[in-house]
């Protein structure tokens, strides 16, 4: 399970909509729990360095700086987020090919015609051979994404 503050989850959804029709991306910083559980404490948006609008590439410099900054503290990079313009919020074959760390949780926002429609979270198996969906909740414990998008207000 991955838990977000509602404003952090809204920021991910907003980034996905703002980037459409290109994929947005960024890193999730937080605290790890047992297994594939984490609580997000902050976001680290990244420019998408991919040459294609159908891919994403997080700035490796951001990843390295953040990893070094967090070393020895209570927080770490617990995952990443990206959007799927006009594609479901399930990991694509490209996502699986690009996966490099079984400890990272992948949050994916599906965006159609500029509107986010679905958010899901996924963890990799130890062999990096497949993703499985995990619960995504807000800090107050309510289901936030088993298909739901934050209400606009």
C-alpha positions as CSV (number, residue, x, y, z in Angstrom):
1,X,0.0,0.0,0.0
2,X,1.1,3.5,-0.7
3,X,-0.4,6.5,1.2
4,X,-0.5,10.1,0.1
5,X,-1.5,13.4,1.6
6,X,-4.5,14.5,-0.5
7,X,-2.6,17.6,-1.7
8,X,0.3,15.4,-2.9
9,X,-2.0,13.1,-4.8
10,X,-3.8,16.1,-6.3
11,X,-0.4,17.6,-7.4
12,X,0.4,14.3,-9.2
13,X,-2.9,14.3,-11.0
14,X,-2.6,18.0,-11.8
15,X,0.9,17.4,-13.3
16,X,-0.4,14.6,-15.4
17,X,-3.2,16.9,-16.8
18,X,-0.8,19.8,-17.3
19,X,1.7,17.7,-19.3
20,X,-0.9,16.1,-21.6
21,X,-0.4,14.9,-24.3
22,X,3.1,14.2,-23.1
23,X,3.9,12.0,-20.1
24,X,4.7,13.7,-16.8
25,X,7.1,12.1,-14.3
26,X,8.7,12.6,-10.9
27,X,9.9,10.8,-7.8
28,X,8.1,10.0,-4.6
29,X,9.9,10.7,-1.3
30,X,8.7,9.1,1.9
31,X,9.1,6.5,4.6
32,X,9.0,2.8,3.9
33,X,7.0,0.3,5.8
34,X,6.9,-3.5,5.6
35,X,6.8,-5.1,2.2
36,X,5.5,-2.9,-0.6
37,X,4.2,-0.2,1.7
38,X,5.2,3.5,1.9
39,X,4.0,6.8,3.0
40,X,4.7,9.7,0.7
41,X,6.0,12.8,2.4
42,X,7.0,14.9,-0.6
43,X,7.1,15.0,-4.4
44,X,10.1,15.7,-6.6
45,X,8.8,16.5,-10.0
46,X,11.2,15.9,-12.9
47,X,11.3,17.2,-16.4
48,X,10.5,14.4,-18.8
49,X,13.8,13.9,-20.7
50,X,12.4,11.3,-23.1
51,X,12.6,12.1,-26.8
52,X,9.2,10.5,-27.4
53,X,5.9,11.7,-26.1
54,X,5.0,8.1,-25.4
55,X,7.8,7.5,-22.9
56,X,9.1,9.1,-19.8
57,X,12.6,9.6,-18.5
58,X,13.3,11.0,-15.0
59,X,16.3,13.3,-14.8
60,X,19.1,11.0,-13.5
61,X,20.8,14.1,-11.9
62,X,17.6,14.7,-9.8
63,X,17.6,11.0,-8.8
64,X,21.3,11.1,-7.7
65,X,21.0,14.5,-5.9
66,X,17.9,13.3,-4.0
67,X,19.4,10.0,-3.2
68,X,22.5,11.7,-1.7
69,X,20.4,14.3,0.1
70,X,18.3,11.6,1.8
71,X,21.1,9.2,2.7
72,X,21.2,8.4,6.3
73,X,17.9,10.1,7.1
74,X,14.5,8.7,7.8
75,X,13.2,9.3,4.2
76,X,14.1,7.7,0.9
77,X,13.0,7.6,-2.6
78,X,10.0,5.2,-2.3
79,X,8.7,5.4,-5.8
80,X,8.0,7.3,-9.0
81,X,5.0,8.6,-10.8
82,X,4.2,9.2,-14.4
83,X,1.2,9.6,-16.6
84,X,-0.2,7.6,-19.5
85,X,-1.8,9.9,-22.0
86,X,-4.7,8.1,-23.7
87,X,-3.6,4.8,-22.2
88,X,-4.8,2.9,-19.1
89,X,-3.2,3.4,-15.7
90,X,-1.7,0.0,-15.9
91,X,2.0,-0.6,-16.4
92,X,2.9,-0.8,-20.1
93,X,5.4,-3.3,-21.6
94,X,7.8,-0.3,-21.8
95,X,7.3,0.4,-18.1
96,X,8.3,-3.2,-17.3
97,X,11.3,-3.0,-19.6
98,X,12.4,0.2,-17.8
99,X,11.9,-1.1,-14.3
100,X,15.1,-1.2,-12.4
101,X,14.4,-1.5,-8.6
102,X,11.8,-3.9,-7.0
103,X,11.6,-1.6,-4.0
104,X,10.1,1.3,-6.0
105,X,6.4,1.8,-6.2
106,X,5.0,3.0,-9.5
107,X,2.1,5.4,-9.5
108,X,0.4,5.8,-12.9
109,X,-2.2,8.4,-13.9
110,X,-4.3,7.7,-17.0
111,X,-5.2,10.9,-18.8
112,X,-7.7,11.1,-21.7
113,X,-8.3,14.3,-23.6
114,X,-6.4,16.3,-20.9
115,X,-8.5,14.9,-18.0
116,X,-7.1,12.4,-15.5
117,X,-9.5,9.5,-15.2
118,X,-7.7,6.8,-13.2
119,X,-4.8,6.5,-10.8
120,X,-3.2,3.2,-9.7
121,X,-0.1,2.1,-7.8
122,X,2.0,-0.9,-8.6
123,X,4.9,-2.9,-7.1
124,X,7.4,-5.1,-8.9
125,X,8.1,-8.7,-8.0
126,X,11.6,-9.5,-6.8
127,X,12.6,-10.7,-10.2
128,X,11.5,-7.5,-12.0
129,X,9.4,-9.7,-14.3
130,X,5.9,-8.3,-13.5
131,X,4.0,-5.6,-11.7
132,X,1.1,-6.2,-9.3
133,X,-1.4,-3.5,-8.3
134,X,-1.3,-2.3,-4.7
135,X,-3.8,-0.2,-2.7
136,X,-3.4,3.6,-3.0
137,X,-4.9,5.5,0.0
138,X,-4.8,9.0,1.4
139,X,-3.3,9.5,4.9
140,X,-6.7,9.5,6.5
141,X,-7.0,5.9,5.2
142,X,-9.7,6.4,2.6
143,X,-9.3,4.7,-0.7
144,X,-8.0,7.3,-3.0
145,X,-7.4,5.6,-6.3
146,X,-8.8,2.2,-6.8
147,X,-10.1,3.9,-9.8
148,X,-11.1,7.2,-8.2
149,X,-9.8,10.6,-9.1
150,X,-9.8,13.4,-6.5
151,X,-12.9,15.5,-6.7
152,X,-12.4,18.9,-8.2
153,X,-13.4,21.7,-6.0
